[in-house]
Amino acid sequence: MKNSRELSEVSVRLELAYANSKEEAMTPQEQYVLYETIAIQILDSEFDEYEEGVLEEYLMVFLESKRIQLLS
C-alpha cells in the first residue's frame, strides 16, 4: 500500500494533467469539472493501490478546496 507522501504526489500529477488540458476560455465551472474528471480517472486507475477509501477521501478534500477556490 502507498503512503501519505505518495498521496501528495497524486495532487502533483492531477495539477499537471489539469495544466496540460486547461484551455484559456474555460469558465471556473468548466475548470472545476476538468479537475473532477481527472480526479475520477486517477481514482479509477489507482484505487487498489491504497487502503480502502484513502485515495477517494484525499481526492474529495482536494476537489473541495478547488471548488472553494474556483467557485466562491
All heavy atoms as a GROMACS GRO file, in nm:
protein
  594
    1MET      N    1   0.083  -0.119   0.000
    1MET     CA    2   0.000   0.000   0.000
    1MET      C    3   0.087   0.125   0.000
    1MET      O    4   0.193   0.127   0.059
    1MET     CB    5  -0.090   0.002   0.124
    1MET     CG    6  -0.195  -0.104   0.128
    1MET     SD    7  -0.321  -0.076   0.004
    1MET     CE    8  -0.375  -0.241  -0.022
    2LYS      N    9   0.037   0.227  -0.063
    2LYS     CA   10   0.112   0.352  -0.072
    2LYS      C   11   0.090   0.436   0.053
    2LYS      O   12  -0.009   0.423   0.123
    2LYS     CB   13   0.070   0.428  -0.197
    2LYS     CG   14   0.108   0.354  -0.323
    2LYS     CD   15   0.089   0.436  -0.445
    2LYS     CE   16   0.139   0.358  -0.566
    2LYS     NZ   17   0.144   0.439  -0.685
    3ASN      N   18   0.183   0.528   0.078
    3ASN     CA   19   0.176   0.610   0.197
    3ASN      C   20   0.133   0.753   0.166
    3ASN      O   21   0.106   0.787   0.053
    3ASN     CB   22   0.311   0.608   0.270
    3ASN     CG   23   0.424   0.663   0.185
    3ASN    OD1   24   0.405   0.756   0.107
    3ASN    ND2   25   0.542   0.607   0.199
    4SER      N   26   0.130   0.837   0.269
    4SER     CA   27   0.080   0.974   0.252
    4SER      C   28   0.170   1.058   0.162
    4SER      O   29   0.122   1.149   0.094
    4SER     CB   30   0.063   1.041   0.388
    4SER     OG   31   0.186   1.048   0.455
    5ARG      N   32   0.300   1.031   0.160
    5ARG     CA   33   0.388   1.106   0.069
    5ARG      C   34   0.345   1.080  -0.074
    5ARG      O   35   0.342   1.170  -0.157
    5ARG     CB   36   0.533   1.065   0.090
    5ARG     CG   37   0.624   1.139  -0.005
    5ARG     CD   38   0.768   1.108   0.021
    5ARG     NE   39   0.848   1.178  -0.079
    5ARG     CZ   40   0.970   1.148  -0.108
    5ARG    NH1   41   1.031   1.051  -0.043
    5ARG    NH2   42   1.036   1.213  -0.198
    6GLU      N   43   0.310   0.958  -0.103
    6GLU     CA   44   0.266   0.925  -0.238
    6GLU      C   45   0.129   0.987  -0.268
    6GLU      O   46   0.099   1.018  -0.383
    6GLU     CB   47   0.266   0.775  -0.257
    6GLU     CG   48   0.408   0.721  -0.260
    6GLU     CD   49   0.417   0.571  -0.243
    6GLU    OE1   50   0.352   0.518  -0.154
    6GLU    OE2   51   0.491   0.509  -0.320
    7LEU      N   52   0.048   1.010  -0.164
    7LEU     CA   53  -0.078   1.080  -0.185
    7LEU      C   54  -0.052   1.223  -0.232
    7LEU      O   55  -0.122   1.273  -0.320
    7LEU     CB   56  -0.162   1.082  -0.056
    7LEU     CG   57  -0.248   0.961  -0.030
    7LEU    CD1   58  -0.312   0.970   0.107
    7LEU    CD2   59  -0.353   0.944  -0.137
    8SER      N   60   0.048   1.287  -0.176
    8SER     CA   61   0.078   1.424  -0.219
    8SER      C   62   0.124   1.425  -0.365
    8SER      O   63   0.101   1.522  -0.437
    8SER     CB   64   0.181   1.490  -0.129
    8SER     OG   65   0.305   1.426  -0.137
    9GLU      N   66   0.186   1.317  -0.409
    9GLU     CA   67   0.225   1.306  -0.550
    9GLU      C   68   0.103   1.296  -0.641
    9GLU      O   69   0.108   1.336  -0.757
    9GLU     CB   70   0.318   1.187  -0.569
    9GLU     CG   71   0.453   1.205  -0.502
    9GLU     CD   72   0.538   1.079  -0.501
    9GLU    OE1   73   0.496   0.977  -0.557
    9GLU    OE2   74   0.647   1.085  -0.442
   10VAL      N   75  -0.008   1.245  -0.588
   10VAL     CA   76  -0.132   1.237  -0.664
   10VAL      C   77  -0.177   1.378  -0.702
   10VAL      O   78  -0.214   1.403  -0.817
   10VAL     CB   79  -0.243   1.164  -0.584
   10VAL    CG1   80  -0.379   1.181  -0.649
   10VAL    CG2   81  -0.209   1.016  -0.570
   11SER      N   82  -0.172   1.470  -0.606
   11SER     CA   83  -0.216   1.606  -0.638
   11SER      C   84  -0.122   1.673  -0.738
   11SER      O   85  -0.166   1.751  -0.823
   11SER     CB   86  -0.231   1.691  -0.512
   11SER     OG   87  -0.109   1.699  -0.443
   12VAL      N   88   0.006   1.640  -0.734
   12VAL     CA   89   0.101   1.694  -0.832
   12VAL      C   90   0.066   1.643  -0.971
   12VAL      O   91   0.060   1.720  -1.067
   12VAL     CB   92   0.247   1.659  -0.794
   12VAL    CG1   93   0.343   1.696  -0.906
   12VAL    CG2   94   0.287   1.727  -0.664
   13ARG      N   95   0.039   1.513  -0.982
   13ARG     CA   96   0.001   1.457  -1.112
   13ARG      C   97  -0.131   1.515  -1.161
   13ARG      O   98  -0.149   1.543  -1.279
   13ARG     CB   99  -0.008   1.305  -1.103
   13ARG     CG  100   0.127   1.238  -1.090
   13ARG     CD  101   0.124   1.089  -1.117
   13ARG     NE  102   0.008   1.018  -1.069
   13ARG     CZ  103  -0.006   0.966  -0.947
   13ARG    NH1  104   0.091   0.978  -0.858
   13ARG    NH2  105  -0.115   0.900  -0.914
   14LEU      N  106  -0.224   1.535  -1.069
   14LEU     CA  107  -0.353   1.591  -1.104
   14LEU      C  108  -0.336   1.734  -1.156
   14LEU      O  109  -0.393   1.770  -1.259
   14LEU     CB  110  -0.447   1.588  -0.983
   14LEU     CG  111  -0.596   1.596  -1.011
   14LEU    CD1  112  -0.673   1.542  -0.892
   14LEU    CD2  113  -0.643   1.734  -1.043
   15GLU      N  114  -0.257   1.813  -1.086
   15GLU     CA  115  -0.233   1.951  -1.129
   15GLU      C  116  -0.163   1.956  -1.266
   15GLU      O  117  -0.194   2.040  -1.349
   15GLU     CB  118  -0.149   2.026  -1.026
   15GLU     CG  119  -0.223   2.056  -0.897
   15GLU     CD  120  -0.325   2.168  -0.907
   15GLU    OE1  121  -0.354   2.218  -1.018
   15GLU    OE2  122  -0.379   2.205  -0.802
   16LEU      N  123  -0.070   1.865  -1.288
   16LEU     CA  124   0.000   1.860  -1.416
   16LEU      C  125  -0.096   1.823  -1.529
   16LEU      O  126  -0.097   1.886  -1.635
   16LEU     CB  127   0.116   1.760  -1.409
   16LEU     CG  128   0.200   1.748  -1.535
   16LEU    CD1  129   0.265   1.881  -1.570
   16LEU    CD2  130   0.307   1.642  -1.516
   17ALA      N  131  -0.179   1.723  -1.506
   17ALA     CA  132  -0.278   1.683  -1.608
   17ALA      C  133  -0.375   1.797  -1.634
   17ALA      O  134  -0.412   1.824  -1.749
   17ALA     CB  135  -0.353   1.558  -1.562
   18TYR      N  136  -0.414   1.867  -1.528
   18TYR     CA  137  -0.503   1.983  -1.542
   18TYR      C  138  -0.436   2.090  -1.628
   18TYR      O  139  -0.497   2.143  -1.722
   18TYR     CB  140  -0.539   2.037  -1.404
   18TYR     CG  141  -0.610   2.169  -1.408
   18TYR    CD1  142  -0.748   2.174  -1.429
   18TYR    CD2  143  -0.542   2.288  -1.390
   18TYR    CE1  144  -0.815   2.295  -1.434
   18TYR    CE2  145  -0.608   2.409  -1.393
   18TYR     CZ  146  -0.744   2.412  -1.415
   18TYR     OH  147  -0.809   2.532  -1.419
   19ALA      N  148  -0.313   2.124  -1.596
   19ALA     CA  149  -0.240   2.228  -1.669
   19ALA      C  150  -0.226   2.193  -1.817
   19ALA      O  151  -0.234   2.281  -1.903
   19ALA     CB  152  -0.103   2.251  -1.607
   20ASN      N  153  -0.208   2.066  -1.846
   20ASN     CA  154  -0.192   2.021  -1.984
   20ASN      C  155  -0.325   2.017  -2.060
   20ASN      O  156  -0.325   2.011  -2.183
   20ASN     CB  157  -0.125   1.884  -1.989
   20ASN     CG  158   0.021   1.891  -1.951
   20ASN    OD1  159   0.087   1.993  -1.969
   20ASN    ND2  160   0.072   1.783  -1.894
   21SER      N  161  -0.436   2.019  -1.989
   21SER     CA  162  -0.568   2.006  -2.052
   21SER      C  163  -0.648   2.136  -2.052
   21SER      O  164  -0.742   2.150  -2.130
   21SER     CB  165  -0.650   1.898  -1.981
   21SER     OG  166  -0.583   1.775  -1.986
   22LYS      N  167  -0.614   2.227  -1.964
   22LYS     CA  168  -0.691   2.350  -1.947
   22LYS      C  169  -0.682   2.439  -2.072
   22LYS      O  170  -0.578   2.449  -2.134
   22LYS     CB  171  -0.639   2.428  -1.826
   22LYS     CG  172  -0.714   2.554  -1.799
   22LYS     CD  173  -0.654   2.630  -1.684
   22LYS     CE  174  -0.730   2.760  -1.666
   22LYS     NZ  175  -0.643   2.871  -1.633
   23GLU      N  176  -0.793   2.501  -2.102
   23GLU     CA  177  -0.798   2.597  -2.212
   23GLU      C  178  -0.824   2.735  -2.154
   23GLU      O  179  -0.893   2.750  -2.054
   23GLU     CB  180  -0.910   2.558  -2.309
   23GLU     CG  181  -0.886   2.423  -2.374
   23GLU     CD  182  -1.003   2.379  -2.461
   23GLU    OE1  183  -1.092   2.463  -2.489
   23GLU    OE2  184  -1.005   2.262  -2.500
   24GLU      N  185  -0.770   2.836  -2.219
   24GLU     CA  186  -0.779   2.974  -2.169
   24GLU      C  187  -0.924   3.021  -2.148
   24GLU      O  188  -0.952   3.092  -2.053
   24GLU     CB  189  -0.708   3.069  -2.266
   24GLU     CG  190  -0.559   3.061  -2.259
   24GLU     CD  191  -0.502   3.102  -2.124
   24GLU    OE1  192  -0.548   3.205  -2.067
   24GLU    OE2  193  -0.412   3.033  -2.075
   25ALA      N  194  -1.013   2.984  -2.236
   25ALA     CA  195  -1.150   3.035  -2.231
   25ALA      C  196  -1.242   2.960  -2.134
   25ALA      O  197  -1.361   2.990  -2.128
   25ALA     CB  198  -1.210   3.032  -2.371
   26MET      N  199  -1.189   2.867  -2.059
   26MET     CA  200  -1.273   2.788  -1.969
   26MET      C  201  -1.328   2.874  -1.854
   26MET      O  202  -1.255   2.955  -1.798
   26MET     CB  203  -1.195   2.671  -1.909
   26MET     CG  204  -1.157   2.565  -2.009
   26MET     SD  205  -1.059   2.433  -1.934
   26MET     CE  206  -1.187   2.315  -1.904
   27THR      N  207  -1.455   2.854  -1.824
   27THR     CA  208  -1.516   2.921  -1.709
   27THR      C  209  -1.467   2.853  -1.582
   27THR      O  210  -1.417   2.738  -1.587
   27THR     CB  211  -1.669   2.912  -1.715
   27THR    OG1  212  -1.707   2.774  -1.699
   27THR    CG2  213  -1.724   2.968  -1.846
   28PRO      N  214  -1.484   2.917  -1.466
   28PRO     CA  215  -1.448   2.849  -1.341
   28PRO      C  216  -1.521   2.715  -1.324
   28PRO      O  217  -1.461   2.618  -1.277
   28PRO     CB  218  -1.490   2.951  -1.233
   28PRO     CG  219  -1.473   3.083  -1.301
   28PRO     CD  220  -1.518   3.057  -1.443
   29GLN      N  221  -1.646   2.708  -1.364
   29GLN     CA  222  -1.721   2.583  -1.354
   29GLN      C  223  -1.658   2.476  -1.443
   29GLN      O  224  -1.642   2.361  -1.402
   29GLN     CB  225  -1.868   2.603  -1.392
   29GLN     CG  226  -1.951   2.477  -1.385
   29GLN     CD  227  -1.966   2.422  -1.245
   29GLN    OE1  228  -1.980   2.496  -1.149
   29GLN    NE2  229  -1.961   2.291  -1.231
   30GLU      N  230  -1.621   2.512  -1.563
   30GLU     CA  231  -1.556   2.417  -1.654
   30GLU      C  232  -1.420   2.373  -1.600
   30GLU      O  233  -1.382   2.256  -1.614
   30GLU     CB  234  -1.540   2.479  -1.793
   30GLU     CG  235  -1.671   2.497  -1.866
   30GLU     CD  236  -1.659   2.582  -1.991
   30GLU    OE1  237  -1.572   2.673  -1.997
   30GLU    OE2  238  -1.737   2.557  -2.085
   31GLN      N  239  -1.349   2.465  -1.538
   31GLN     CA  240  -1.220   2.430  -1.478
   31GLN      C  241  -1.240   2.328  -1.365
   31GLN      O  242  -1.166   2.230  -1.355
   31GLN     CB  243  -1.152   2.555  -1.423
   31GLN     CG  244  -1.105   2.650  -1.531
   31GLN     CD  245  -1.050   2.778  -1.473
   31GLN    OE1  246  -0.981   2.776  -1.372
   31GLN    NE2  247  -1.082   2.890  -1.537
   32TYR      N  248  -1.342   2.351  -1.283
   32TYR     CA  249  -1.370   2.256  -1.175
   32TYR      C  250  -1.407   2.119  -1.231
   32TYR      O  251  -1.359   2.016  -1.182
   32TYR     CB  252  -1.483   2.308  -1.084
   32TYR     CG  253  -1.517   2.208  -0.978
   32TYR    CD1  254  -1.435   2.192  -0.866
   32TYR    CD2  255  -1.626   2.123  -0.991
   32TYR    CE1  256  -1.462   2.096  -0.770
   32TYR    CE2  257  -1.654   2.027  -0.896
   32TYR     CZ  258  -1.572   2.015  -0.786
   32TYR     OH  259  -1.599   1.918  -0.692
   33VAL      N  260  -1.490   2.116  -1.333
   33VAL     CA  261  -1.530   1.989  -1.395
   33VAL      C  262  -1.407   1.917  -1.450
   33VAL      O  263  -1.397   1.794  -1.439
   33VAL     CB  264  -1.638   2.011  -1.503
   33VAL    CG1  265  -1.660   1.886  -1.586
   33VAL    CG2  266  -1.767   2.057  -1.439
   34LEU      N  267  -1.313   1.991  -1.505
   34LEU     CA  268  -1.190   1.929  -1.554
   34LEU      C  269  -1.112   1.866  -1.439
   34LEU      O  270  -1.066   1.751  -1.449
   34LEU     CB  271  -1.104   2.033  -1.627
   34LEU     CG  272  -0.970   1.983  -1.682
   34LEU    CD1  273  -0.989   1.866  -1.778
   34LEU    CD2  274  -0.895   2.098  -1.749
   35TYR      N  275  -1.098   1.939  -1.328
   35TYR     CA  276  -1.033   1.880  -1.210
   35TYR      C  277  -1.105   1.753  -1.166
   35TYR      O  278  -1.043   1.651  -1.137
   35TYR     CB  279  -1.034   1.979  -1.093
   35TYR     CG  280  -0.917   2.072  -1.086
   35TYR    CD1  281  -0.932   2.208  -1.102
   35TYR    CD2  282  -0.788   2.024  -1.060
   35TYR    CE1  283  -0.824   2.295  -1.094
   35TYR    CE2  284  -0.679   2.110  -1.052
   35TYR     CZ  285  -0.698   2.244  -1.069
   35TYR     OH  286  -0.590   2.329  -1.061
   36GLU      N  287  -1.237   1.760  -1.162
   36GLU     CA  288  -1.318   1.646  -1.119
   36GLU      C  289  -1.298   1.526  -1.212
   36GLU      O  290  -1.283   1.412  -1.165
   36GLU     CB  291  -1.464   1.689  -1.115
   36GLU     CG  292  -1.556   1.595  -1.045
   36GLU     CD  293  -1.696   1.654  -1.036
   36GLU    OE1  294  -1.747   1.706  -1.137
   36GLU    OE2  295  -1.752   1.645  -0.927
   37THR      N  296  -1.297   1.550  -1.341
   37THR     CA  297  -1.280   1.444  -1.439
   37THR      C  298  -1.144   1.375  -1.422
   37THR      O  299  -1.134   1.251  -1.424
   37THR     CB  300  -1.294   1.500  -1.582
   37THR    OG1  301  -1.424   1.557  -1.595
   37THR    CG2  302  -1.273   1.394  -1.687
   38ILE      N  303  -1.041   1.454  -1.404
   38ILE     CA  304  -0.906   1.398  -1.386
   38ILE      C  305  -0.899   1.320  -1.255
   38ILE      O  306  -0.841   1.211  -1.251
   38ILE     CB  307  -0.800   1.510  -1.391
   38ILE    CG1  308  -0.798   1.574  -1.530
   38ILE    CG2  309  -0.662   1.454  -1.355
   38ILE    CD1  310  -0.723   1.706  -1.536
   39ALA      N  311  -0.960   1.374  -1.150
   39ALA     CA  312  -0.960   1.304  -1.021
   39ALA      C  313  -1.029   1.168  -1.033
   39ALA      O  314  -0.981   1.068  -0.978
   39ALA     CB  315  -1.028   1.389  -0.914
   40ILE      N  316  -1.138   1.163  -1.105
   40ILE     CA  317  -1.210   1.036  -1.125
   40ILE      C  318  -1.122   0.937  -1.202
   40ILE      O  319  -1.118   0.818  -1.168
   40ILE     CB  320  -1.344   1.061  -1.197
   40ILE    CG1  321  -1.440   1.133  -1.104
   40ILE    CG2  322  -1.404   0.929  -1.248
   40ILE    CD1  323  -1.564   1.189  -1.172
   41GLN      N  324  -1.052   0.985  -1.302
   41GLN     CA  325  -0.962   0.897  -1.378
   41GLN      C  326  -0.852   0.841  -1.288
   41GLN      O  327  -0.819   0.722  -1.296
   41GLN     CB  328  -0.901   0.973  -1.495
   41GLN     CG  329  -1.000   1.008  -1.603
   41GLN     CD  330  -0.944   1.104  -1.707
   41GLN    OE1  331  -0.836   1.158  -1.693
   41GLN    NE2  332  -1.022   1.126  -1.812
   42ILE      N  333  -0.797   0.925  -1.203
   42ILE     CA  334  -0.693   0.878  -1.110
   42ILE      C  335  -0.752   0.776  -1.014
   42ILE      O  336  -0.692   0.671  -0.989
   42ILE     CB  337  -0.630   0.997  -1.034
   42ILE    CG1  338  -0.545   1.080  -1.131
   42ILE    CG2  339  -0.546   0.949  -0.915
   42ILE    CD1  340  -0.493   1.211  -1.072
   43LEU      N  341  -0.868   0.806  -0.959
   43LEU     CA  342  -0.932   0.713  -0.866
   43LEU      C  343  -0.960   0.579  -0.933
   43LEU      O  344  -0.932   0.473  -0.876
   43LEU     CB  345  -1.061   0.774  -0.811
   43LEU     CG  346  -1.136   0.691  -0.708
   43LEU    CD1  347  -1.049   0.664  -0.585
   43LEU    CD2  348  -1.264   0.759  -0.668
   44ASP      N  349  -1.012   0.583  -1.054
   44ASP     CA  350  -1.043   0.459  -1.126
   44ASP      C  351  -0.919   0.374  -1.152
   44ASP      O  352  -0.924   0.252  -1.146
   44ASP     CB  353  -1.110   0.489  -1.260
   44ASP     CG  354  -1.255   0.531  -1.245
   44ASP    OD1  355  -1.312   0.515  -1.135
   44ASP    OD2  356  -1.312   0.580  -1.344
   45SER      N  357  -0.807   0.440  -1.178
   45SER     CA  358  -0.688   0.364  -1.215
   45SER      C  359  -0.599   0.326  -1.096
   45SER      O  360  -0.518   0.236  -1.109
   45SER     CB  361  -0.605   0.442  -1.318
   45SER     OG  362  -0.554   0.560  -1.263
   46GLU      N  363  -0.615   0.393  -0.982
   46GLU     CA  364  -0.521   0.371  -0.871
   46GLU      C  365  -0.586   0.332  -0.739
   46GLU      O  366  -0.514   0.313  -0.640
   46GLU     CB  367  -0.437   0.497  -0.849
   46GLU     CG  368  -0.354   0.534  -0.971
   46GLU     CD  369  -0.269   0.657  -0.947
   46GLU    OE1  370  -0.235   0.686  -0.831
   46GLU    OE2  371  -0.236   0.725  -1.046
   47PHE      N  372  -0.718   0.319  -0.734
   47PHE     CA  373  -0.784   0.296  -0.605
   47PHE      C  374  -0.733   0.174  -0.531
   47PHE      O  375  -0.725   0.172  -0.409
   47PHE     CB  376  -0.936   0.288  -0.622
   47PHE     CG  377  -0.983   0.158  -0.684
   47PHE    CD1  378  -1.022   0.052  -0.604
   47PHE    CD2  379  -0.986   0.143  -0.822
   47PHE    CE1  380  -1.064  -0.067  -0.661
   47PHE    CE2  381  -1.028   0.026  -0.880
   47PHE     CZ  382  -1.067  -0.080  -0.799
   48ASP      N  383  -0.692   0.071  -0.604
   48ASP     CA  384  -0.648  -0.054  -0.539
   48ASP      C  385  -0.504  -0.046  -0.488
   48ASP      O  386  -0.456  -0.140  -0.426
   48ASP     CB  387  -0.666  -0.172  -0.633
   48ASP     CG  388  -0.590  -0.159  -0.764
   48ASP    OD1  389  -0.545  -0.048  -0.796
   48ASP    OD2  390  -0.575  -0.261  -0.833
   49GLU      N  391  -0.437   0.066  -0.510
   49GLU     CA  392  -0.300   0.082  -0.461
   49GLU      C  393  -0.296   0.145  -0.322
   49GLU      O  394  -0.188   0.159  -0.263
   49GLU     CB  395  -0.221   0.168  -0.559
   49GLU     CG  396  -0.208   0.104  -0.696
   49GLU     CD  397  -0.135   0.193  -0.796
   49GLU    OE1  398  -0.055   0.278  -0.753
   49GLU    OE2  399  -0.160   0.176  -0.917
   50TYR      N  400  -0.411   0.181  -0.267
   50TYR     CA  401  -0.421   0.245  -0.136
   50TYR      C  402  -0.518   0.166  -0.049
   50TYR      O  403  -0.601   0.091  -0.098
   50TYR     CB  404  -0.473   0.388  -0.151
   50TYR     CG  405  -0.379   0.477  -0.228
   50TYR    CD1  406  -0.384   0.484  -0.368
   50TYR    CD2  407  -0.284   0.554  -0.163
   50TYR    CE1  408  -0.298   0.564  -0.440
   50TYR    CE2  409  -0.197   0.635  -0.234
   50TYR     CZ  410  -0.204   0.639  -0.372
   50TYR     OH  411  -0.117   0.719  -0.443
   51GLU      N  412  -0.508   0.189   0.082
   51GLU     CA  413  -0.606   0.128   0.171
   51GLU      C  414  -0.744   0.178   0.130
   51GLU      O  415  -0.759   0.289   0.079
   51GLU     CB  416  -0.576   0.167   0.316
   51GLU     CG  417  -0.452   0.100   0.371
   51GLU     CD  418  -0.430   0.132   0.517
   51GLU    OE1  419  -0.530   0.144   0.592
   51GLU    OE2  420  -0.314   0.145   0.557
   52GLU      N  421  -0.844   0.097   0.158
   52GLU     CA  422  -0.980   0.128   0.115
   52GLU      C  423  -1.024   0.267   0.161
   52GLU      O  424  -1.014   0.301   0.279
   52GLU     CB  425  -1.078   0.024   0.170
   52GLU     CG  426  -1.218   0.041   0.118
   52GLU     CD  427  -1.311  -0.069   0.164
   52GLU    OE1  428  -1.265  -0.180   0.192
   52GLU    OE2  429  -1.430  -0.041   0.172
   53GLY      N  430  -1.069   0.348   0.066
   53GLY     CA  431  -1.123   0.479   0.096
   53GLY      C  432  -1.022   0.591   0.108
   53GLY      O  433  -1.060   0.709   0.105
   54VAL      N  434  -0.893   0.560   0.120
   54VAL     CA  435  -0.792   0.663   0.144
   54VAL      C  436  -0.778   0.756   0.024
   54VAL      O  437  -0.781   0.879   0.038
   54VAL     CB  438  -0.656   0.600   0.182
   54VAL    CG1  439  -0.545   0.703   0.184
   54VAL    CG2  440  -0.666   0.530   0.316
   55LEU      N  441  -0.761   0.700  -0.093
   55LEU     CA  442  -0.744   0.783  -0.212
   55LEU      C  443  -0.872   0.861  -0.241
   55LEU      O  444  -0.866   0.980  -0.274
   55LEU     CB  445  -0.706   0.698  -0.334
   55LEU     CG  446  -0.681   0.772  -0.464
   55LEU    CD1  447  -0.572   0.877  -0.450
   55LEU    CD2  448  -0.646   0.674  -0.575
   56GLU      N  449  -0.986   0.799  -0.226
   56GLU     CA  450  -1.113   0.867  -0.250
   56GLU      C  451  -1.128   0.987  -0.156
   56GLU      O  452  -1.164   1.096  -0.200
   56GLU     CB  453  -1.229   0.769  -0.229
   56GLU     CG  454  -1.363   0.831  -0.253
   56GLU     CD  455  -1.478   0.734  -0.234
   56GLU    OE1  456  -1.457   0.624  -0.181
   56GLU    OE2  457  -1.589   0.769  -0.273
   57GLU      N  458  -1.099   0.968  -0.031
   57GLU     CA  459  -1.110   1.077   0.067
   57GLU      C  460  -1.012   1.190   0.033
   57GLU      O  461  -1.048   1.308   0.037
   57GLU     CB  462  -1.084   1.026   0.208
   57GLU     CG  463  -1.094   1.132   0.315
   57GLU     CD  464  -1.233   1.189   0.333
   57GLU    OE1  465  -1.332   1.119   0.304
   57GLU    OE2  466  -1.244   1.304   0.379
   58TYR      N  467  -0.890   1.154  -0.002
   58TYR     CA  468  -0.789   1.254  -0.038
   58TYR      C  469  -0.836   1.337  -0.157
   58TYR      O  470  -0.827   1.460  -0.156
   58TYR     CB  471  -0.657   1.184  -0.069
   58TYR     CG  472  -0.545   1.280  -0.101
   58TYR    CD1  473  -0.474   1.342   0.000
   58TYR    CD2  474  -0.513   1.312  -0.233
   58TYR    CE1  475  -0.372   1.432  -0.027
   58TYR    CE2  476  -0.412   1.402  -0.263
   58TYR     CZ  477  -0.342   1.462  -0.159
   58TYR     OH  478  -0.243   1.551  -0.188
   59LEU      N  479  -0.887   1.271  -0.259
   59LEU     CA  480  -0.933   1.342  -0.379
   59LEU      C  481  -1.057   1.427  -0.350
   59LEU      O  482  -1.071   1.537  -0.405
   59LEU     CB  483  -0.960   1.243  -0.492
   59LEU     CG  484  -0.834   1.179  -0.552
   59LEU    CD1  485  -0.872   1.066  -0.646
   59LEU    CD2  486  -0.747   1.282  -0.621
   60MET      N  487  -1.144   1.382  -0.262
   60MET     CA  488  -1.262   1.460  -0.227
   60MET      C  489  -1.222   1.590  -0.156
   60MET      O  490  -1.277   1.696  -0.185
   60MET     CB  491  -1.358   1.377  -0.141
   60MET     CG  492  -1.428   1.268  -0.220
   60MET     SD  493  -1.536   1.166  -0.120
   60MET     CE  494  -1.666   1.281  -0.082
   61VAL      N  495  -1.125   1.582  -0.067
   61VAL     CA  496  -1.076   1.701   0.002
   61VAL      C  497  -1.008   1.795  -0.099
   61VAL      O  498  -1.029   1.917  -0.097
   61VAL     CB  499  -0.981   1.663   0.117
   61VAL    CG1  500  -0.909   1.784   0.173
   61VAL    CG2  501  -1.057   1.590   0.226
   62PHE      N  502  -0.928   1.739  -0.188
   62PHE     CA  503  -0.863   1.817  -0.292
   62PHE      C  504  -0.967   1.891  -0.376
   62PHE      O  505  -0.956   2.012  -0.400
   62PHE     CB  506  -0.778   1.725  -0.380
   62PHE     CG  507  -0.707   1.797  -0.492
   62PHE    CD1  508  -0.579   1.848  -0.475
   62PHE    CD2  509  -0.769   1.816  -0.615
   62PHE    CE1  510  -0.515   1.915  -0.578
   62PHE    CE2  511  -0.706   1.883  -0.718
   62PHE     CZ  512  -0.578   1.934  -0.698
   63LEU      N  513  -1.068   1.819  -0.421
   63LEU     CA  514  -1.172   1.880  -0.505
   63LEU      C  515  -1.252   1.986  -0.430
   63LEU      O  516  -1.288   2.088  -0.488
   63LEU     CB  517  -1.266   1.773  -0.562
   63LEU     CG  518  -1.207   1.686  -0.670
   63LEU    CD1  519  -1.303   1.572  -0.704
   63LEU    CD2  520  -1.174   1.767  -0.794
   64GLU      N  521  -1.276   1.964  -0.303
   64GLU     CA  522  -1.348   2.064  -0.225
   64GLU      C  523  -1.268   2.194  -0.216
   64GLU      O  524  -1.324   2.303  -0.230
   64GLU     CB  525  -1.380   2.012  -0.084
   64GLU     CG  526  -1.452   2.111   0.004
   64GLU     CD  527  -1.589   2.155  -0.048
   64GLU    OE1  528  -1.646   2.092  -0.139
   64GLU    OE2  529  -1.640   2.257   0.003
   65SER      N  530  -1.137   2.183  -0.198
   65SER     CA  531  -1.055   2.305  -0.193
   65SER      C  532  -1.056   2.375  -0.329
   65SER      O  533  -1.059   2.498  -0.335
   65SER     CB  534  -0.913   2.273  -0.147
   65SER     OG  535  -0.841   2.206  -0.246
   66LYS      N  536  -1.054   2.300  -0.437
   66LYS     CA  537  -1.061   2.359  -0.570
   66LYS      C  538  -1.197   2.423  -0.596
   66LYS      O  539  -1.208   2.529  -0.658
   66LYS     CB  540  -1.030   2.256  -0.680
   66LYS     CG  541  -0.886   2.213  -0.682
   66LYS     CD  542  -0.794   2.331  -0.706
   66LYS     CE  543  -0.650   2.290  -0.698
   66LYS     NZ  544  -0.559   2.404  -0.714
   67ARG      N  545  -1.303   2.359  -0.548
   67ARG     CA  546  -1.438   2.415  -0.563
   67ARG      C  547  -1.446   2.550  -0.495
   67ARG      O  548  -1.495   2.649  -0.553
   67ARG     CB  549  -1.542   2.320  -0.506
   67ARG     CG  550  -1.686   2.366  -0.536
   67ARG     CD  551  -1.788   2.283  -0.460
   67ARG     NE  552  -1.778   2.302  -0.317
   67ARG     CZ  553  -1.820   2.410  -0.250
   67ARG    NH1  554  -1.875   2.511  -0.315
   67ARG    NH2  555  -1.808   2.419  -0.121
   68ILE      N  556  -1.394   2.557  -0.374
   68ILE     CA  557  -1.396   2.684  -0.300
   68ILE      C  558  -1.312   2.788  -0.373
   68ILE      O  559  -1.353   2.903  -0.388
   68ILE     CB  560  -1.346   2.662  -0.156
   68ILE    CG1  561  -1.447   2.578  -0.078
   68ILE    CG2  562  -1.316   2.794  -0.087
   68ILE    CD1  563  -1.397   2.525   0.054
   69GLN      N  564  -1.195   2.748  -0.419
   69GLN     CA  565  -1.105   2.839  -0.487
   69GLN      C  566  -1.165   2.893  -0.617
   69GLN      O  567  -1.155   3.012  -0.647
   69GLN     CB  568  -0.974   2.766  -0.516
   69GLN     CG  569  -0.869   2.848  -0.587
   69GLN     CD  570  -0.746   2.764  -0.620
   69GLN    OE1  571  -0.740   2.644  -0.593
   69GLN    NE2  572  -0.647   2.827  -0.677
   70LEU      N  573  -1.227   2.806  -0.694
   70LEU     CA  574  -1.276   2.845  -0.827
   70LEU      C  575  -1.417   2.903  -0.826
   70LEU      O  576  -1.449   2.988  -0.910
   70LEU     CB  577  -1.273   2.724  -0.921
   70LEU     CG  578  -1.136   2.673  -0.959
   70LEU    CD1  579  -1.148   2.536  -1.026
   70LEU    CD2  580  -1.064   2.772  -1.049
   71LEU      N  581  -1.502   2.858  -0.737
   71LEU     CA  582  -1.644   2.891  -0.747
   71LEU      C  583  -1.696   2.982  -0.637
   71LEU      O  584  -1.813   3.013  -0.633
   71LEU     CB  585  -1.725   2.761  -0.750
   71LEU     CG  586  -1.688   2.663  -0.863
   71LEU    CD1  587  -1.766   2.535  -0.852
   71LEU    CD2  588  -1.706   2.728  -0.999
   72SER      N  589  -1.609   3.026  -0.548
   72SER     CA  590  -1.655   3.114  -0.440
   72SER      C  591  -1.630   3.259  -0.472
   72SER      O  592  -1.552   3.296  -0.552
   72SER     CB  593  -1.584   3.079  -0.310
   72SER     OG  594  -1.623   2.951  -0.268
   0.00000   0.00000   0.00000
